[in-house]
Each structure stands twice: as C-alpha cells, then as structure tokens.
Amino acid sequence: MRQFVDDSADTWVASVARAEGGDYKGAFYLVMERSGGSGEPVALTDVRWNSTRTAERTLATMSSVELRRRLRSALGRAGVAASAS
C-alpha cells in the first residue's frame, strides 16, 4: 500500500488486488481508493503484475506524480470527477 495526495489535496491509497481465475500471469492489478474508505475504489486493470512482491516493489518506487497521473486517467475512464466525494 502507498498513500499519496491528488491534485485536489485529497489523500488516496494505492494498493494491489487479485483478479479471480486460475491464471497467475497478470493476476494482480492496481487499485486506488480515497483514504478512510469513502467512495468506491478505482481499479486500473491495465496495470498488472505477476506477484504481490513485484507489485509492492513497483508501488514503493512510483513517484507521486506517476500515481496522480494514473489516478486522473482511471477517474477519467470511469467518468468520475477527482474532487467528488
């Protein structure tokens, strides 16, 4: 898990979820949700890893700018405003 602040100064948490199914390749994907659990999580299923270890290492090294960029992209695809609560 990794906390970061978006362009509106809201705190988000980036974490990893596992896709259902028997295939381990790309079974783990990026999920972002508002800190405190308010609102629905936003899944970025195009950002995938083969293991939680790799996912956690990647999240730990991602810059805040990259996390914000990916959040904006995911919210745009979902049709949700970034500042919506």
URWO-V311540 format. One record per pair of residues at least 12 apart in sequence whose ideal C-beta (glycine too) atoms are under 10 Angstrom apart, sorted by sequence separation. I is the first residue (numbers start at 1). J is the second residue. D is the distance in whole Angstrom. If there is no record, write none. Layout:
# URWO-V311540
i j d
I J D
I J D
This chain:
# URWO-V311540
i j d
1 13 6
2 14 5
3 15 10
16 28 5
17 29 6
30 42 9
31 43 5
32 44 7
47 59 10
1 14 7
2 15 8
16 29 7
17 30 8
30 43 7
31 44 7
1 15 5
2 16 10
16 30 7
17 31 5
29 43 6
30 44 4
31 45 9
68 82 9
1 16 8
15 30 8
16 31 7
29 44 6
30 45 8
47 62 10
14 30 6
15 31 5
29 45 5
30 46 9
31 47 9
14 31 7
15 32 8
29 46 8
30 47 4
13 31 9
14 32 5
15 33 8
29 47 6
30 48 8
13 32 7
14 33 9
26 45 9
28 47 9
29 48 5
30 49 8
12 32 5
13 33 6
26 46 10
28 48 7
29 49 8
12 33 7
13 34 8
26 47 10
27 48 8
28 49 5
12 34 6
13 35 5
26 48 4
27 49 8
28 50 7
11 34 7
12 35 6
13 36 9
25 48 8
26 49 7
27 50 7
28 51 7
47 70 7
10 34 6
11 35 4
13 37 9
17 41 8
19 43 9
25 49 10
26 50 6
27 51 8
28 52 6
46 70 10
10 35 8
11 36 8
25 50 6
27 52 9
28 53 10
30 55 8
6 32 9
10 36 10
15 41 9
17 43 7
19 45 8
24 50 6
28 54 8
29 55 8
44 70 6
47 73 10
12 39 10
17 44 10
24 51 8
28 55 5
44 71 9
46 73 9
47 74 9
4 32 9
6 34 9
10 38 9
13 41 9
14 42 10
17 45 9
27 55 10
28 56 9
30 58 9
42 70 9
46 74 9
10 39 10
12 41 10
19 48 8
30 59 8
42 71 7
44 73 8
45 74 9
1 31 10
2 32 10
5 35 9
12 42 9
14 44 9
44 74 5
4 35 9
16 47 10
42 73 10
43 74 7
46 77 9
3 35 6
16 48 10
30 62 9
42 74 5
14 47 10
16 49 7
41 74 10
42 75 6
44 77 9
18 52 8
44 78 10
16 51 10
32 67 8
42 77 9
43 78 9
16 52 6
42 78 6
18 55 10
30 67 9
16 54 9
17 55 9
32 70 8
40 78 9
42 80 7
16 55 4
32 71 5
15 55 9
16 56 7
30 70 7
40 80 8
14 55 10
15 56 9
30 71 10
39 80 8
16 58 9
32 74 7
16 59 7
31 74 9
32 75 9
14 58 10
15 59 8
30 74 8
14 59 6
39 84 7
39 85 6
38 85 6
14 62 8
34 84 10
34 85 8
14 66 10
14 67 6
2 56 9
1 56 8
4 59 10
12 67 8
2 58 10
12 68 9
14 70 8
2 59 5
14 71 8
1 59 7
2 60 7
4 62 9
6 64 9
1 60 10
2 61 10
4 63 9
5 64 7
12 71 6
2 62 7
4 64 5
3 64 10
4 65 9
6 67 9
7 68 6
10 71 10
2 64 9
4 66 9
5 67 9
6 68 6
7 69 10
4 67 5
5 68 8
3 67 9
4 68 7
7 71 9
2 67 7
6 71 6
7 72 7
6 72 8
4 71 8
6 75 9
12 82 10
10 82 8
8 81 9
10 83 7
8 82 6
9 83 9
10 84 10
7 82 6
8 83 5
10 85 8
6 82 6
7 83 9
8 84 10
6 83 8
